């Protein structure tokens, strides 16, 4: 029996547990033809139902392979306009994005979808457990990624203030199989830490179509080693502490660096199965299940001759997690009507972090369990095409529920499964229901007016917190709010190659359940809740002029955003009492309402293919003046830059194809100086907990060795720029990848 027959047999066995095959298999040619029509249906959901009148940037499968040293899917968007991906190292579970107007601590101001299923973790608004679940999509299964800027489509909730990332993945129309082996090696040298940090990744996928049924399965294992993500410091000059290194903290005071913490080793596995069944020529059901497992160890390194000190305890931890994701989609189209229903469930089946209290005095410590966290979402939407698309009337409904259930326990042995008395409890839920509609009306042959609105009802309930100092606990009051968000856009195509679009929209971003109720540790970083937070309300405008031709596009955008009661995450340090006396210092994050912020600026984006024979260029430059305009709770912040929103951001990607089988790419990313504190008091950027400017150059070479085998070599941070975005970021890294496809 041939290899292809074995693969087909295995897929059919798996299919029996998902969908019954009652119909005889069609011939290969007719099956492929039918699937092509369904693939078009899948792409049309975003184009005709959501019909977002927003500025868009895109990258497809071929561009990703040629230009990006992509170990995980978030890498693929790092060169797109105005985006910053906070990925601290390979295997990092906490990689939010920053947009034109929002910083890295505002994970709930962007939305990430894969085939309509939500990847954003809207249980929090931070760069920890609020980060998107990128690991559920592998770079190799991406067909295209589209970025929509601003809250101008009624189809999306207020979390679209910053951007919406729509990931479209492949479904097979014939037998396919892929395998990839990748290694990444980082050389890191800072203070007393000098290490070579290897990563290994193995991935494979297989898919086929059996008449009306398409199946796709994939698996990825990543074994990674990261650089330190924290440093332990003491106030004063290093000359007074043997073995320490001199530095300044972010406010300019002298400090001594005693050691490094959070030096992470990850073993991560992702398994995914997609099944799509054509119920008719125009209706398809899709089920996707994903399993993500993580075994992480964080260690510390002392620079002192005496070895480890108690201060290094916060940089030592272990994490054991197993998360499940389910998504069920029913979608269809006809000449006059397109529709889609998507339900998702994300479950923290198992999530435990263990930390020592004092590594010098024994194994006593703490166990944090987030097993009760998760969310469910449901979206139903449709688009009615009227009078040959003179009107495209879209409408829909939305429901979501986000739940936290985080408990912290004492333990006599943090390295084991021992679990003692409860020391902290965080409980709570939020729920949102919404209806929306918008009409894209072709007023004139070259003018389209889009009007829409979204009404949302939100509530927070069953909030409960208990800490050691309040052993009886506090039942938090229930909260509720509602809001209507109008949207308007007019587009004028004044030339076959030119268009101008003016868009305006309001958006309500309601507090996440984590912001309200969850006290949680992510590695060595604590997050503190505030049950009295108010929803933030944004009003955004954009004027975009764009030119398209056979080589690509050039776009200039002017944007403005004003936010009332802005929910902004801050960071600092706190001393936490520990058993046996004394305290342990932790980095902490917290969220507060800021009366009013404003961000305005200009963005230039270029995407050109074959500007010269065999040469492609894409790039962007963004200027943003993002400041606090009013803040009664913290007047010193008025007029200062918003946290981690720099004035300047730019990217450039140049690809040369000297031969059809070879592509050579050089890419660059940069930002100007930015700040982590609302009052910009963190005057030193190039230090732990500071936010610095950076200029990073990456290179990549891709060779199509044969029709089935590709080989790639790359270097990220070629010039070895050593910079901080709160944490120290990766230094020079080398990547090699071999890929095979059937």
Residue pairs with C-beta under 8 A, 6 or more apart in sequence:
4 175
4 742
7 175
7 177
7 206
7 208
8 175
8 208
8 210
10 206
11 206
11 207
11 208
11 210
11 215
11 217
12 21
12 210
14 215
14 217
14 273
15 21
15 210
15 213
15 215
15 275
18 275
18 287
19 213
19 275
19 277
19 285
21 210
21 211
21 212
21 213
23 211
23 212
24 211
25 31
25 210
25 211
26 34
26 211
26 212
28 174
31 173
31 209
31 210
31 211
32 173
32 174
32 209
34 212
34 278
34 281
35 171
35 173
35 209
35 214
35 278
36 173
37 281
38 276
38 278
38 284
39 171
39 173
41 282
41 284
41 331
41 332
41 333
41 338
42 115
42 168
42 171
42 284
42 331
43 168
44 333
44 338
45 116
45 331
45 338
45 340
46 52
46 146
46 166
46 168
48 333
48 338
48 383
48 385
48 392
48 394
49 155
49 338
49 339
49 340
49 381
49 382
49 383
49 394
49 396
50 153
50 155
50 156
50 381
50 394
51 153
51 155
51 383
51 392
51 394
51 438
51 440
51 450
52 148
52 152
52 153
52 155
52 156
52 164
53 152
53 153
53 440
53 448
53 450
53 487
53 489
53 491
53 501
53 503
54 148
54 149
54 150
54 152
54 153
54 164
54 503
55 148
55 149
55 150
55 501
55 542
55 544
55 546
55 555
55 557
56 146
56 147
56 148
56 149
57 80
57 81
57 146
57 147
57 149
57 605
57 607
58 144
58 145
58 146
58 147
59 76
59 77
59 79
59 80
59 144
59 145
60 143
60 144
60 145
61 142
61 143
61 144
61 170
64 70
64 76
64 139
64 142
65 702
65 710
65 712
66 655
66 663
66 665
66 700
66 702
67 79
67 653
67 655
67 663
67 665
67 667
67 700
68 75
68 76
68 78
68 79
68 139
68 667
68 700
69 75
69 184
69 698
69 700
69 712
69 714
69 715
69 716
69 733
69 735
70 76
70 139
71 90
71 139
71 182
71 184
71 199
71 201
71 222
71 735
72 87
72 90
72 95
72 134
72 135
72 138
72 139
72 222
73 134
73 135
73 137
73 138
73 139
73 142
73 167
74 85
74 87
74 95
74 97
74 132
74 134
75 85
75 87
75 139
76 139
76 142
76 145
77 83
77 85
77 97
77 145
77 147
77 165
78 84
78 85
78 651
78 669
79 618
79 651
79 653
79 667
79 669
80 147
80 620
80 651
81 147
81 149
81 603
81 605
81 620
81 622
81 651
82 99
82 100
82 149
82 603
82 620
82 622
82 649
83 97
83 98
83 99
83 147
83 163
84 97
84 98
84 104
84 644
84 649
84 671
85 95
85 97
86 94
86 95
86 96
86 97
86 98
86 104
86 127
86 725
87 95
88 94
88 95
88 226
88 227
88 229
88 727
88 729
88 730
89 186
89 197
89 224
89 226
89 227
89 229
89 264
89 730
90 184
90 186
90 199
90 201
90 222
90 224
90 226
90 733
91 199
91 222
91 224
91 226
91 264
91 266
91 268
91 296
92 226
92 264
93 131
93 135
93 266
93 294
93 296
94 127
94 128
94 129
94 131
94 522
95 131
95 132
95 134
96 104
96 105
96 106
96 107
96 110
96 126
96 127
96 130
96 131
96 132
97 104
97 107
97 110
97 132
97 162
97 163
97 165
98 104
98 106
98 162
98 644
98 645
99 109
99 110
99 149
99 162
99 163
100 149
100 162
100 163
100 559
100 561
100 599
100 601
100 603
100 622
100 624
101 161
101 162
101 540
101 559
101 561
101 599
101 624
101 626
101 645
102 109
102 110
102 161
102 162
102 645
103 642
103 643
103 644
103 645
103 674
104 127
104 643
104 644
104 725
104 726
105 125
105 126
105 127
105 568
105 569
105 570
105 571
105 589
105 643
105 644
106 125
106 162
106 567
106 568
106 569
107 120
107 121
107 124
107 125
107 126
107 127
107 130
107 131
107 132
108 120
108 122
108 124
108 125
108 130
108 159
108 509
108 512
108 515
108 567
109 125
109 159
109 161
109 162
109 509
110 120
110 159
110 160
110 161
110 162
110 163
110 164
110 165
111 118
111 120
111 156
111 157
111 159
111 160
111 163
111 164
111 165
112 118
112 119
112 120
112 132
112 134
112 165
112 167
113 119
113 120
113 164
113 165
113 166
113 167
114 136
114 137
114 167
114 169
115 167
115 168
115 169
115 286
115 288
115 327
115 329
116 327
116 329
116 340
116 342
116 379
117 288
117 325
117 327
117 329
117 342
117 344
118 344
118 346
118 375
118 377
119 132
119 133
119 134
119 136
119 137
119 167
120 132
120 133
120 159
121 129
121 130
121 131
121 132
121 133
121 346
121 375
122 130
122 159
122 375
122 400
122 402
122 512
123 129
123 130
123 373
123 374
123 375
123 402
123 403
123 404
123 512
123 513
123 514
123 518
124 130
124 512
124 513
124 514
124 515
124 518
124 520
124 527
125 511
125 512
125 514
125 515
125 567
125 569
125 591
126 514
126 522
126 527
126 569
126 589
126 591
127 569
128 520
128 522
128 523
128 525
128 527
128 589
129 370
129 373
129 514
129 518
129 520
129 522
129 527
130 512
130 514
133 292
133 323
133 325
133 346
135 220
135 268
135 270
135 292
136 270
136 272
136 290
136 292
136 325
137 167
137 169
138 203
138 205
138 218
138 220
138 270
138 272
140 178
140 180
140 203
140 205
140 218
140 739
141 169
141 170
141 205
141 216
141 218
141 272
142 167
142 168
142 169
142 170
143 168
143 169
143 170
144 167
144 168
145 165
145 166
145 167
145 168
146 165
146 166
146 168
147 163
147 164
147 165
147 166
148 156
148 160
148 163
148 164
148 166
149 163
149 542
149 557
149 559
150 160
150 161
150 163
150 503
150 505
150 540
150 542
150 559
150 561
151 158
151 160
151 161
151 485
151 487
151 505
151 506
151 507
151 538
151 540
152 487
152 489
152 503
152 504
152 505
152 540
152 542
153 160
153 164
153 438
153 452
153 487
153 505
154 394
154 436
154 437
154 438
154 452
154 453
154 454
154 485
154 487
155 381
155 394
155 396
155 436
155 438
156 164
157 398
157 432
157 434
157 454
157 456
157 507
157 509
158 456
158 483
158 485
158 507
158 508
158 509
158 510
158 538
159 509
160 507
161 507
161 509
161 538
161 540
161 561
161 563
169 274
170 207
170 216
171 207
171 214
171 216
171 274
171 276
171 286
172 207
172 208
172 209
172 214
172 215
172 216
173 209
173 214
174 208
174 209
175 207
175 208
175 209
175 742
176 205
176 206
176 207
176 208
176 741
176 742
177 204
177 205
177 206
177 207
177 741
177 742
178 203
178 204
178 205
178 206
178 739
178 740
178 741
178 742
179 203
179 204
179 205
179 739
179 740
179 741
180 201
180 202
180 203
180 204
180 737
180 738
180 739
180 740
181 201
181 202
181 737
181 738
182 199
182 200
182 201
182 202
182 203
182 735
182 736
182 737
182 738
183 198
183 199
183 200
183 201
183 735
183 736
183 737
184 198
184 199
184 201
184 224
184 733
184 734
184 735
185 196
185 197
185 198
185 199
185 733
185 734
186 196
186 197
186 199
186 226
186 227
186 730
186 731
186 732
186 733
186 734
187 195
187 196
187 197
187 731
187 732
187 733
188 194
188 195
188 196
188 197
188 227
188 228
188 730
188 731
189 195
189 731
190 227
190 228
190 722
190 728
190 731
191 231
191 245
191 247
191 257
191 260
191 303
192 243
192 245
192 257
192 259
192 260
192 301
192 303
193 227
193 228
193 260
193 263
193 301
195 225
195 227
197 225
197 226
197 227
198 225
199 222
199 223
199 224
199 225
200 222
200 223
200 224
201 220
201 221
201 222
201 223
201 224
202 220
202 221
203 218
203 219
203 220
203 221
204 218
204 219
205 216
205 217
205 218
205 219
206 216
206 217
206 218
207 214
207 215
207 216
207 217
207 274
208 214
208 215
209 215
212 277
212 278
212 279
213 275
213 276
213 277
213 278
214 274
214 275
214 276
214 277
215 273
215 274
215 275
215 276
216 272
216 273
216 274
216 275
217 271
217 272
217 273
217 274
218 270
218 271
218 272
219 269
219 270
219 271
219 272
220 268
220 269
220 270
221 267
221 268
221 269
222 266
222 267
222 268
222 269
223 266
223 267
223 268
224 264
224 265
224 266
224 268
225 263
225 264
225 265
225 266
226 263
226 264
226 265
226 266
227 263
227 728
227 730
227 731
228 260
228 261
228 262
228 263
228 301
228 315
228 728
229 261
229 262
229 263
229 264
229 523
229 524
229 727
229 728
230 260
230 261
230 262
230 314
230 315
230 523
230 524
230 587
230 688
230 727
231 257
231 258
231 259
231 260
231 261
231 688
231 728
232 257
232 258
232 259
232 260
232 261
232 300
232 309
232 311
232 312
232 314
232 315
233 247
233 249
233 255
233 256
233 257
233 258
233 688
234 241
234 244
234 255
234 256
234 258
234 311
235 253
235 254
235 255
235 256
236 254
236 255
236 256
237 246
237 254
237 256
238 244
238 245
238 246
238 247
238 254
238 255
238 256
238 257
239 246
240 256
241 256
241 258
241 304
242 304
242 305
243 258
243 302
243 303
243 304
243 305
243 306
244 256
244 257
244 258
244 303
244 304
245 256
245 257
245 303
246 254
246 255
246 256
246 257
247 254
247 255
247 256
247 257
247 687
247 688
248 254
248 255
248 684
248 687
249 255
249 684
249 687
249 688
249 689
250 676
250 677
250 681
250 682
250 683
250 684
250 685
250 687
250 688
250 689
250 690
251 681
251 682
251 683
251 684
252 683
252 684
257 303
257 688
258 302
258 303
258 304
258 309
258 311
258 312
259 300
259 301
259 302
259 303
259 304
259 308
259 309
259 311
259 312
259 315
260 300
260 301
260 303
260 315
261 298
261 299
261 300
261 301
261 312
261 314
261 315
261 316
261 524
262 298
262 300
262 315
262 317
262 523
262 524
263 298
263 299
263 300
263 301
263 315
264 296
264 297
264 298
264 523
265 296
265 297
265 299
266 294
266 295
266 296
267 294
267 295
267 296
268 292
268 293
268 294
268 295
269 291
269 292
269 293
270 290
270 291
270 292
270 293
271 290
271 291
272 288
272 289
272 290
272 291
273 288
273 289
273 290
274 286
274 287
274 288
275 286
275 287
275 288
276 284
276 285
276 286
276 287
277 284
277 285
277 286
278 284
279 285
280 332
282 332
282 333
282 334
283 330
283 331
283 332
284 329
284 330
284 331
284 332
285 328
285 329
285 330
286 327
286 328
286 329
286 330
286 331
287 326
287 327
287 328
287 329
288 325
288 326
288 327
288 328
288 329
289 324
289 325
289 326
289 327
290 324
290 325
290 326
291 322
291 323
291 324
291 325
292 321
292 322
292 323
292 324
292 325
293 321
293 322
293 323
294 319
294 320
294 321
294 322
295 319
295 320
296 318
296 319
296 320
297 317
297 318
297 319
298 315
298 316
298 317
298 318
298 319
298 523
298 524
299 315
299 316
300 308
300 312
300 313
300 315
300 316
300 359
302 308
302 309
302 312
308 359
308 360
309 360
310 358
310 359
310 360
310 361
310 582
310 584
311 585
312 359
313 355
313 356
313 357
313 358
313 359
313 584
314 355
314 524
314 584
314 585
314 586
314 587
315 524
316 355
316 356
316 359
317 353
317 354
317 355
317 521
317 523
317 524
318 353
318 354
318 414
318 415
319 351
319 352
319 353
319 354
319 523
320 350
320 351
320 352
321 348
321 350
321 351
321 352
322 349
322 350
322 351
323 346
323 347
323 348
323 349
323 351
324 345
324 346
324 347
324 349
325 344
325 345
325 346
325 347
326 344
326 345
326 346
326 347
327 342
327 343
327 344
327 345
328 342
328 343
328 344
329 340
329 341
329 342
329 343
330 340
330 341
331 338
331 339
331 340
331 341
332 338
332 339
332 340
333 339
335 385
336 384
336 385
336 386
337 382
337 383
337 384
337 385
338 382
338 383
338 385
339 380
339 381
339 382
339 383
340 379
340 380
340 381
340 382
341 378
341 379
341 380
341 381
342 377
342 378
342 379
343 376
343 377
343 378
343 379
344 375
344 376
344 377
344 378
345 374
345 375
345 376
346 374
346 375
346 376
347 374
348 370
348 371
348 372
348 373
348 374
349 371
350 371
351 369
351 370
351 371
351 373
352 367
352 368
352 369
352 370
352 371
353 367
353 368
353 370
353 521
353 522
353 523
354 365
354 366
354 367
354 368
354 411
354 414
354 415
355 365
355 366
355 368
355 414
355 521
356 363
356 364
356 365
356 414
357 364
357 365
357 366
357 414
357 578
357 579
357 580
357 584
358 364
358 578
358 580
358 584
361 580
363 412
363 413
363 414
363 415
363 416
364 410
364 411
364 412
364 413
364 414
364 579
364 580
365 410
365 411
365 413
365 414
366 408
366 409
366 410
366 411
366 414
366 423
367 408
367 409
367 410
367 411
367 414
367 419
368 406
368 407
368 408
368 409
368 520
368 521
369 406
369 407
369 408
369 409
370 404
370 405
370 406
370 520
371 405
372 403
372 404
372 405
372 406
372 407
372 427
373 403
373 404
373 405
373 406
374 402
374 403
375 400
375 401
375 402
375 403
376 400
376 401
377 398
377 399
377 400
378 398
378 399
378 400
379 396
379 397
379 398
379 399
380 396
380 397
381 394
381 395
381 396
381 397
382 394
382 395
382 396
383 392
383 393
383 394
383 395
384 391
384 392
384 393
384 394
385 391
385 392
386 392
386 393
389 442
390 441
390 442
391 439
391 440
391 441
391 442
392 439
392 440
393 437
393 438
393 439
394 437
394 438
394 439
394 440
394 452
395 435
395 436
395 437
395 438
396 435
396 436
396 437
397 433
397 434
397 435
397 436
398 432
398 433
398 434
398 435
398 436
399 431
399 432
399 433
399 434
400 431
400 432
401 429
401 430
401 431
402 429
402 430
402 431
402 512
402 513
403 428
403 429
403 513
404 426
404 427
404 428
404 429
404 513
404 514
404 517
404 518
405 426
405 427
406 424
406 425
406 426
406 427
406 518
406 519
406 520
407 422
407 424
407 425
407 426
408 422
408 423
408 424
408 425
408 519
408 521
409 419
409 420
409 421
409 422
409 423
410 420
410 421
410 423
410 579
411 418
411 419
411 420
412 418
412 420
422 466
423 467
423 468
424 465
424 466
424 467
424 468
424 519
425 464
425 465
425 466
425 473
426 464
426 465
426 517
426 518
426 519
426 520
426 529
427 462
427 463
427 464
427 465
427 517
428 460
428 461
428 462
428 463
428 464
428 476
428 513
428 516
428 517
428 518
429 460
429 461
429 462
429 463
429 513
430 458
430 459
430 460
430 461
430 510
430 511
430 512
430 513
430 516
431 458
431 459
431 460
431 461
432 456
432 457
432 458
432 510
433 456
433 457
434 454
434 455
434 456
434 457
435 454
435 455
436 452
436 453
436 454
436 455
437 452
437 453
438 450
438 451
438 452
438 453
438 487
439 450
439 451
439 452
440 448
440 449
440 450
441 448
441 449
441 450
441 451
442 448
443 449
446 492
446 493
446 494
447 490
447 491
447 492
447 493
448 490
448 491
449 488
449 489
449 490
450 487
450 488
450 489
450 490
450 491
451 487
451 488
452 486
452 487
452 488
453 484
453 485
453 486
453 487
454 484
454 485
454 487
455 482
455 483
455 484
455 485
456 482
456 483
456 484
456 485
456 508
456 510
457 480
457 482
458 480
458 481
458 482
458 483
458 508
458 510
458 535
459 478
459 479
459 480
459 481
460 478
460 479
460 480
460 511
460 513
460 516
460 517
460 531
461 478
461 479
462 478
463 475
463 476
463 477
463 478
463 516
463 517
463 531
464 473
464 474
464 475
464 476
464 517
465 473
465 474
465 476
465 517
465 519
465 529
465 531
466 472
466 473
466 474
467 519
468 577
476 516
476 517
476 531
477 531
479 516
479 531
481 508
481 510
481 534
481 535
483 508
483 535
483 537
484 506
485 505
485 506
485 507
485 508
486 505
486 506
487 503
487 504
487 505
487 506
488 503
488 504
488 505
489 501
489 502
489 503
489 504
489 505
490 501
490 502
491 499
491 500
491 501
492 499
492 500
492 501
493 499
494 500
497 547
497 548
497 549
498 545
498 546
498 547
499 545
499 546
499 548
500 543
500 544
500 545
500 546
501 542
501 543
501 544
501 546
502 541
502 542
502 543
503 540
503 541
503 542
503 543
503 544
504 539
504 540
504 541
504 542
505 539
505 540
506 537
506 538
506 539
506 540
507 537
507 538
507 540
508 535
508 536
508 537
508 538
509 535
509 536
509 537
509 538
509 567
510 535
511 533
511 534
511 535
511 567
511 591
514 520
514 527
514 529
515 529
515 530
515 533
515 567
515 591
516 529
516 530
516 531
516 533
517 529
517 531
518 527
518 529
519 526
519 527
519 528
519 529
520 526
520 527
521 527
521 586
524 586
524 587
525 571
525 586
525 587
525 588
525 589
526 574
526 576
526 586
526 587
526 588
526 589
527 588
527 589
527 590
528 588
528 589
528 590
530 590
530 591
530 592
533 567
533 591
533 592
533 593
534 565
534 593
535 565
536 563
536 564
536 565
536 566
536 567
536 593
537 563
537 564
537 565
538 561
538 562
538 563
538 564
539 561
539 562
539 563
540 559
540 560
540 561
540 562
541 559
541 560
541 561
542 557
542 558
542 559
542 560
543 557
543 558
543 559
544 555
544 556
544 557
544 558
545 555
545 556
545 557
546 553
546 554
546 555
546 556
547 553
547 554
547 555
551 608
551 609
551 610
551 611
552 606
552 607
552 608
552 609
552 618
553 605
553 606
553 607
553 608
554 604
554 605
554 606
554 607
554 608
555 603
555 604
555 605
555 606
556 602
556 603
556 604
557 602
557 603
557 604
557 605
558 600
558 601
558 602
559 599
559 600
559 601
559 602
559 603
560 598
560 599
560 600
561 598
561 599
561 600
562 596
562 597
562 598
562 629
563 594
563 596
563 597
563 598
564 595
564 596
565 593
565 594
565 595
566 593
566 594
566 595
566 596
566 597
567 591
567 592
567 593
567 594
568 591
568 592
568 594
568 597
568 642
568 643
568 678
569 589
569 590
569 591
569 643
570 589
570 590
570 591
570 592
570 643
570 676
570 677
570 678
571 587
571 588
571 589
571 590
571 676
571 689
571 726
572 587
572 588
572 590
573 585
573 586
573 587
573 588
574 585
574 586
574 588
575 583
575 584
575 585
576 583
576 584
576 585
576 586
577 583
578 584
587 689
592 633
592 634
593 633
594 628
594 630
594 631
594 633
594 634
594 637
594 678
595 629
595 630
595 631
595 632
595 633
596 628
596 629
596 630
596 631
597 626
597 627
597 628
597 629
597 642
598 625
598 626
598 627
598 629
599 624
599 625
599 626
599 627
599 642
599 645
600 624
600 625
600 626
601 622
601 623
601 624
601 625
601 626
602 622
602 623
603 620
603 621
603 622
603 623
604 620
604 621
604 622
605 619
605 620
606 617
606 618
606 619
606 620
607 618
608 616
608 617
608 618
609 616
610 616
611 617
614 656
614 657
614 658
615 654
615 655
615 656
615 657
616 653
616 654
616 655
616 657
617 652
617 653
617 654
617 655
618 651
618 652
618 653
619 650
619 651
619 652
619 653
620 649
620 650
620 651
621 648
621 649
621 650
622 648
622 649
622 650
623 647
623 648
624 645
624 646
624 647
624 649
625 647
626 641
626 642
626 645
627 639
627 640
627 641
627 642
628 637
628 638
628 639
628 640
628 642
628 678
629 638
629 639
630 638
631 637
631 638
631 678
634 678
634 679
636 678
636 679
636 681
637 678
637 679
637 680
640 675
640 678
640 679
640 680
641 647
641 674
641 675
641 680
642 678
643 674
643 675
643 676
643 677
643 678
643 691
644 674
644 675
644 676
644 691
644 725
645 674
646 671
646 672
646 673
646 674
646 693
647 672
647 674
648 670
648 671
648 672
649 670
649 671
649 672
650 668
650 669
650 670
650 671
651 667
651 668
651 669
651 670
652 667
652 668
653 665
653 666
653 667
653 668
654 665
654 666
654 667
655 663
655 664
655 665
656 663
656 664
656 665
657 663
657 664
658 664
660 704
661 703
661 704
661 705
662 701
662 702
662 703
662 704
663 700
663 701
663 702
664 699
664 700
664 701
665 699
665 700
665 701
665 702
666 697
666 698
666 699
667 697
667 698
667 699
667 700
668 695
668 696
668 697
668 698
669 694
669 695
669 696
669 698
670 693
670 694
670 695
670 696
671 693
671 694
672 693
673 685
673 691
673 692
673 693
674 685
674 691
674 692
674 693
675 682
675 685
675 691
676 682
676 689
676 690
676 691
676 726
682 689
682 690
682 691
684 690
685 691
685 692
685 693
685 724
686 692
686 722
686 723
686 724
687 724
688 724
688 726
688 727
688 728
689 724
689 726
690 724
690 726
691 724
691 725
691 726
692 723
692 724
692 725
693 723
694 721
694 723
694 725
694 729
695 719
695 721
696 716
696 717
696 719
696 721
697 717
697 718
697 719
698 714
698 715
698 716
698 717
698 718
699 714
699 715
699 718
700 712
700 713
700 714
700 735
701 712
701 713
701 714
702 710
702 711
702 712
703 710
703 711
703 712
704 710
705 711
708 740
708 741
708 742
709 738
709 739
709 740
710 737
710 738
710 739
710 740
711 736
711 737
711 738
711 739
712 735
712 736
712 737
712 739
713 734
713 735
713 736
714 734
714 735
714 736
714 737
715 732
715 733
715 734
715 735
716 730
716 732
716 733
716 735
717 730
717 731
717 732
717 733
718 732
719 732
720 731
720 732
721 731
722 728
722 731
723 729
